[in-house]
């Protein structure tokens, strides 16, 4: 049983869904849906799943996928902006796309680029693509990332969001055991309120927060 929300720490949570693999809870304050720590994989098991990913900068289909974030961000940053690709994975690609446009991009990933010094830096933009659903403590991580933005900076998050059409029982996104929390547009709006950020959605899966 979960006793608090890992995003906003509220205790106003209730059962959302359960099956043979996991139990899921929802938070009435921020609308996050999550599975408790008892259902999280070990770091070793989590990394073994990521090691199987075959992402690389030469994969045009992967670049097209990432363009959902790249396009909106590149349109709102200055030339030579400094960025961070948070959760870059084993084959950093989004950073390469920005570097091709003259930006400088640092990398962080707890398994593949675990450089803790980046948390002392400030950035013009930070991207978190297909990473927030993996975070055991999304509130701590996202608050820290937002605090690392320069004035007028942008934090870009891409994740499959729950919406009114989502049939959670059959939703493939929950079936990846490394996916342990699920955001909605309401969740993103909650974050924008507590940060005092301007929020803009791009399609169903991308949210940009402007500081």
HELIX and SHEET records of a PDB file:
HELIX    1   1 UNK A   37  UNK A   39  5                                   3    
HELIX    2   2 UNK A   43  UNK A   51  1                                   9    
HELIX    3   3 UNK A   60  UNK A   74  1                                  15    
HELIX    4   4 UNK A   94  UNK A   99  1                                   6    
HELIX    5   5 UNK A  116  UNK A  120  5                                   5    
HELIX    6   6 UNK A  132  UNK A  134  5                                   3    
HELIX    7   7 UNK A  138  UNK A  147  1                                  10    
HELIX    8   8 UNK A  168  UNK A  170  5                                   3    
HELIX    9   9 UNK A  172  UNK A  175  5                                   4    
HELIX   10  10 UNK A  185  UNK A  195  1                                  11    
SHEET    1   A 4 UNK A  13  UNK A  18  0                                        
SHEET    2   A 4 UNK A  23  UNK A  27 -1                                        
SHEET    3   A 4 UNK A  33  UNK A  34 -1                                        
SHEET    4   A 4 UNK A 181  UNK A 182 -1                                        
SHEET    1   B 6 UNK A 104  UNK A 108  0                                        
SHEET    2   B 6 UNK A  82  UNK A  86  1                                        
SHEET    3   B 6 UNK A 123  UNK A 129  1                                        
SHEET    4   B 6 UNK A 149  UNK A 158  1                                        
SHEET    5   B 6 UNK A 206  UNK A 210 -1                                        
SHEET    6   B 6 UNK A 198  UNK A 202 -1                                        
END                                                                             
